[in-house]
Amino acid sequence: MTVYLVGAGPGDPSLLTVKGAEVLRRADVVVYDRLSVASLLDLAPPRAQRIGVGKTPGHQSAPQEEINALLVEHGRAGKEVVRLKGGDPFVFARGGEEAAALHDAGVPFEIVPGVSSALAGPA
């Protein structure tokens, strides 16, 4: 199976890409940041495991190494994994580190860009 690094866009759920919605609808596991729009998690099947790794009031975010390990673990287990990130996975995010960890572990992955706020603002 595949790990998808998906950009959630700038905050408006209607700005999630069609491809992003498609992979969320078939996810077995969704690893998400607090910056992700909560309503987007509803696109995932009810059976999908949801793992929050972002900062919340009173709690620290998961260390990047832990997030990388989660992605590798679930990817190696043959699950469809969506790593849902606010904005775009590579703009002010750590998508490059996650992609490198997956590559180094031999886990198939695909990047699903998100709409950047720099482009969505004028729209």
C-alpha positions in Angstrom: 0.0 0.0 0.0 0.9 3.7 -0.1 1.6 6.6 2.3 0.1 9.8 0.9 1.5 13.1 2.1 -1.6 15.3 1.6 -1.8 19.1 1.9 -5.1 20.1 3.4 -5.1 23.6 2.0 -5.3 27.0 3.7 -8.3 26.2 6.0 -11.4 26.2 3.8 -12.5 22.5 3.3 -13.6 23.3 -0.3 -10.0 24.0 -1.2 -8.9 20.4 -0.6 -7.9 19.0 -3.9 -10.0 16.2 -5.6 -7.0 13.8 -5.2 -6.7 14.7 -1.5 -10.4 13.9 -1.0 -10.1 10.6 -2.9 -7.2 9.3 -0.8 -8.8 10.3 2.4 -12.0 8.4 1.5 -10.0 5.2 1.2 -7.6 5.7 4.1 -7.0 3.0 6.7 -4.9 5.4 8.9 -4.9 9.3 9.0 -2.0 11.0 10.7 -3.0 14.6 11.1 -1.7 18.0 12.4 -3.8 20.4 14.4 -3.6 22.8 11.5 -5.7 20.4 9.5 -9.3 21.2 9.2 -11.3 18.9 11.5 -14.1 18.4 9.1 -11.7 16.9 6.6 -11.3 13.9 9.0 -14.9 13.1 8.3 -14.0 12.2 4.7 -12.1 9.2 6.0 -14.0 6.0 6.5 -15.4 5.4 10.0 -13.1 2.4 10.4 -10.0 4.5 9.7 -7.6 5.0 12.6 -7.1 8.7 13.3 -3.8 9.7 14.9 -3.4 13.4 16.0 0.3 14.5 16.1 -0.1 18.3 16.3 0.1 20.7 19.2 -3.0 21.1 21.2 -3.5 23.3 24.3 -1.7 21.6 27.2 0.0 19.0 25.0 3.2 18.9 23.0 3.2 17.8 19.4 4.8 14.5 18.5 8.5 14.6 17.7 9.2 14.4 14.0 11.1 11.1 14.4 7.9 9.6 16.0 5.8 10.8 13.2 8.2 9.4 10.6 8.2 6.1 12.5 4.3 6.0 12.5 4.2 6.5 8.8 6.8 3.8 8.1 5.2 1.4 10.5 1.7 1.7 9.0 3.0 1.8 5.5 5.0 -1.4 6.0 1.9 -3.0 7.5 0.2 -2.6 4.1 -2.2 0.1 5.1 -3.4 3.1 3.0 -2.0 6.0 5.1 -2.8 9.6 4.7 -0.5 12.2 6.4 -2.8 15.2 6.4 -0.9 18.5 6.8 -2.2 22.1 6.9 -1.5 24.0 3.7 1.0 22.2 1.4 3.2 19.3 2.7 6.4 21.2 1.6 5.6 24.8 2.4 6.4 25.6 6.0 6.0 21.9 6.8 8.3 18.9 7.2 7.0 16.9 4.2 10.6 16.6 2.9 11.8 14.9 6.0 8.8 12.5 6.0 9.3 11.7 2.3 13.0 11.0 3.0 12.2 8.7 5.9 9.7 6.8 3.8 12.1 6.5 0.9 14.9 5.3 3.1 12.6 2.7 4.6 11.5 1.5 1.1 7.9 2.4 1.8 5.9 3.6 -1.3 4.6 7.1 -1.0 3.0 9.8 -3.1 2.8 13.5 -2.6 -0.6 15.2 -3.0 0.1 18.9 -3.0 -2.2 21.3 -1.2 -3.4 24.7 -2.3 -1.1 27.3 -0.8 -2.7 30.3 1.0 -0.5 32.4 -1.3 -2.6 31.2 -4.3 -6.0 30.7 -2.5 -6.1 34.2 -1.0 -6.7 36.0 -4.3 -9.3 33.4 -5.4 
